[in-house]
Amino acid sequence: MKAMVFEAPGQPLLLTETDCAEPGPGEVLVRVAACAVCRTDLHIIDGDLDQPQLPLVPGHEIVGRIEELGAGVEGLAIGQRVGIPWLGGTCGSCFHCLAERENLCENAVFTGYTRNGGFAEFAVAEAHYCFPMPEGLSDVEAAPLLCAGLIGYRSLVMAGDAKKLGIYGFGAAAHIIAQVAQYQGREFYAFTRPGDGRAQDFARSLGACWAASSEELPDTELDAALIFAPVGPLVPQALRAVRPGGTVVCGGIHMSEIPAFPYERLWGERTIRSVANLTRRDGNEFLELAARAGVKTRTRAFPLEQANEALACLREGRLDGAAVLVP
């Protein structure tokens, strides 16, 4: 098969011909139809996340069809369309797994980080961590749901019943979760890079009540704020925007250093929370909700061989929505 392989931080991915892996017991072999490009992929390739399996095939927002079943796999069928997410497997026996918080498993494996992912023509995954994909969206349109959507959903759940919701960083996760928020009857306010009129227009087109620079404040206090940009200084800025008792949710796996800020910004029982990974329950709940809400993703497709260009577009903020690789 063809695969785009990551060998060392700071180096471009290499187009490689490699043997297609065989599915082991409990695993499935999936022919990749589409794999979205996530900011986590950037963090891996840029060295911010420093424990990848090398050499590595990145990519963890995978949609494809099952080509082969490993021994003992039940409930899935050859030819079935499935999604493969970031969480690739857990131990099932650690403190967190036994507490039904498998996203915090001490021995978890992660697709496109500690096991090969979907920047390739085929991918092997543990069957129990694959999601049957609902109809209604093409493979390319569905791929961003597998991480941008799932992490966005977990972040939204952490915001509780917030009616006025701030969203910092209006990219792949934001444009999905904004649609879910509206479906649930919430208002959303979009905060973008200073001067990024394109992102602000994109947010308004999706129904934002207000869209402006992250350095500005709307004329109303927010109940909660979701931060999807990996920018530490956004935390104290978001605290300025939320009311007493409000919550700031950090949705990224990596963030630059959070600067010192006066205690008064946190005071008033404001809360800062982080989101770590996802659970299979998140996936099942969100995919059903996204279908019910009629979520539509904005995507830009790239041939698999142009993975480095897709990553550059994401790094430089040249995308509305999500980049998706198509073998």
N, C-alpha and C positions, 0 to 999 in steps of 0.2 A: 504494500500500500504506500501511498504518498502521505507524508506527514511534515509539518513544520516543527522543527526540533529546537529547543532552547538548551544551549550548552554552557553558557556562562553569563553572569550579569553584565549588562551594558552592551552585549553583542546581539546583532540581529538574529532572528530565527533562520534556520537553514532548511531549505526544501530537501527532504531526504526520502529515498526509497528504502523501506524497511519491511521485515516480515510482519504479517498480520498476526496478532496474538490469538491464541486459542482460549475460549472461555473455560475456566476451571469449574469445579463444583459450586453451584449456587450463583454462577455468573452468566451473563448473556453477552453475545457479540452483536454490536449494533453497527449497521451501515449508516454513517453520519450523513444527514441531509442538510443540516445547518448547525453552526456553532457561533453563538454571539460572542463578542469581544467585551470583556468586563474590565473595569478599572483594577480589579484584583490581579488580572493578568499583567497589567502594567507594573503593579507593585512587585510581582514576582520577577519579571524580566528586568526591572530597574534595580533589583536588589533590596527593596524595602522589606520584603518577606524573605528571610535568608536561610530557610531550611528546605528548599525544594529537592525532590529526587532528580538527580541529573545523570545522564541527559533526560530531558523531559519534553513530552508533548503537552503544551498548555491547553486550556479551554475547558470550561465547566458549565456552559449553557448549551447543552447538546440536545438536538432533536433528530431522531432517526428511526429506522425500522429494524426490528430484531432479525438478525441473519442466522443466528445459531443459539441454541440453548445448552447451557452446561448441565451436568448431571444434577438431578434433584430439583431443578427449577419448576415451580408450579405457579399457575395463575397468570402466566404470560405465554404468548404464542409467537411463533415465527411469522414475520410480516407485520406484527403489531407496531404501531407508532408509540414511542416512549420518549420521555425526557430524562436526561441524566444531569443532576445538579452538582453543586460544590461538595456537599456531604456525601462521601463515597462509601463510608462504612464506619461502624462503631463496634465497641467490644461487647456491649450489652450487660456488662457485669460491674463496672466501676460505680462509684458513688453517684455520679451524675446520670448515668444510664438508668440505674435503679430508681432514681428520683424523677424519671420521665423528662430529663433535660439532656437528651442525647446530643444536642448542639454543643454541649460543654464536655463531651466524652474525652477522657484523658488519653485515649488510645485511638482517636478517630483518624481516618485517612480521608484525603481530600482530592477530588477529581482535578486534574490539571495542576497539581502541586506535589502531592506525595504518591500519586499514581497517575499514569498517563491519561490525558484528556482528549478533547475533540477537535483540535486543530489537525485533523487527519481524515482519511477516508473511512476508517473504522475505529471503534472504541469498545473496550471491554469494561463492563460495570457489574457490580453486585446487584443481583435481581431485586433484592428487597429495597434498594435505594433508587430504583427507577420509577418514574411516574407515568402511568398511562395518560396520554395527552388528549384533551378534548378536541373535538372538531371545531371548525369555524375560523381558524387561523391557519395560514400556510406555514410550512416549516420555518421559513425565514421570519415570519411575523411572530411565531410562537417562541422562538429561541430565547429572546430576552426575558421571558417570563421566568426562566429557570434560575436566575440569580437576581437581576435587577428587580424583577417582580417579587420574588420570594423575600429578599432582604427588605425591600420596600414595604411589603406586607407586615413582616415582623416588626419593623420600625413603627408602622401605623398602629399596630395592636398595642405597642408600648406607650403610644400617645393617649391611650384610654378613649374616653368619649369626647375628646377635644372637638369643638365645633369650628373654631377659627385656628387654622393650621398653617404654620409657616414652613416653606420648603426651601432649603438652602442648597444650591447646586442643581440647576434644572437640566438634567441629562436623562439617561436611560431609566434609572429607578424613579426619578421624579415624575416623568411624563406618564408612567404607568400608574403610580400610586395616586397621582392627581385625579385620574379618572375614577379610581375606586373611591377616593374621598368624596368626590361629587356624587357618585352613585349613592353613598351613604348619607347624603344631605349635609356634608361639611363644606365650609368655605376654605379656599386655600390662597395663600399669599406667596409669591415667588420672589426669591432673592438670588441674584446672579452676580457674576463677576462685574465689577464696575465697567461701564461702557459697553456691555454685551447686549446691545439692542436686539440682536437676533434671538437670543434665548428669551428675552423678555417678551418679544412678540409671539414666540412659540408658546410661552406660558399663557398669555392672554387668549391665544387661539383655542386653548383647552379650557378656558373659563376662569382664569385667575381673577380674583377680585382686585388685585394690585400686583404689579411687577416692577421691580427697580433693583438698584445696586444693593449688595449685602451691607453696605455702609449706611444705608438709609433705614428709616423706620416708617411703617404705615401709621395712619392716624387712629389706630385701634390696638389694644393689647391682644396678644395671641394666647390661646389656651395651651398650645404646644408648638414645638418646632422640630422638624426632622432635618438633620444635616447629612447630605450625601457627598458633599465635596470633602476631600481629605485635607482640610485646611484648619489647623488648630485655632487660629484667631477667630474663627466663626463661632466658637463656643461662647466666649463672653459677649459677642455681638448678639447671638441668639438669646442669651439670658436677658439682655436689655429689652428684647422684643416680647418676652412672655410675661404674663401677669403673675402675681403671687399665687403660689400653688401650681404653677405651670411646669411643664416638663420639656427638657431639651434631650432629644434622642440622637445619638451619634451612630449613623448607620454603616460606616465604613469599617473594613478590617484593619486599616492603617490610617493614621492621621499625623500631620506634622505637629510639632510641640505646641501645646496650649499655653499661651502666655499668662503671666500673673494678672489677676484682676481683683478689684475691690470686693470684699465680702458682701457688700450691700447688693451686688448683682445676683448673688445666690440666695441671700436672705429672703425671708417671706415664704419659706418652705418650697422654693423652686427645686427641681430635681434634674440631675444630669444622669443619663443612662447610656450604656453602650449596647449594641447588638452584636452577638457573636454567632455566626454561622446560621443554621436553620435546622428545623426538625422535619421529619416526614409528615407530621401532622400539619405543619405550616404549608407544606407543598400541597397536600390534599385539600386543605381548606381554601388556599389561595386560588388554585387552578379552577375549582368550582365557582368561587366568587368572581374571578375574572371573566369566566364564560357568562355568568348571569348578568354581570355589569356591562357586557359588550366591550371589554377593553380592546382597544386597537393600538398596536405599537407602530412607531415610526422607525423605519430601518433603512440602512444603506448596505446593500450586499456587495461583497468583495469575493473574487475567486480565492480559493485557499492559498494559492501561491502569492497573493498580495497581503498576507497577514501583517507584514511589517508596515505597510502603508496604512492599513486599518488601525494598527496600534498608534502610529504617528498621528493620525487624525484625531484619535481619542485623547492622546497626550496634549495636543495643541488646541483642543477645544473647537475642532472644525466639524463637529457632528451635532445634528439635532436628533435626539433619540439614540439608537444603538447601531454599531457596526456589526455585521453578521458575515461570517465566512461560509462559503458554499463550495464543497469539494466538486 
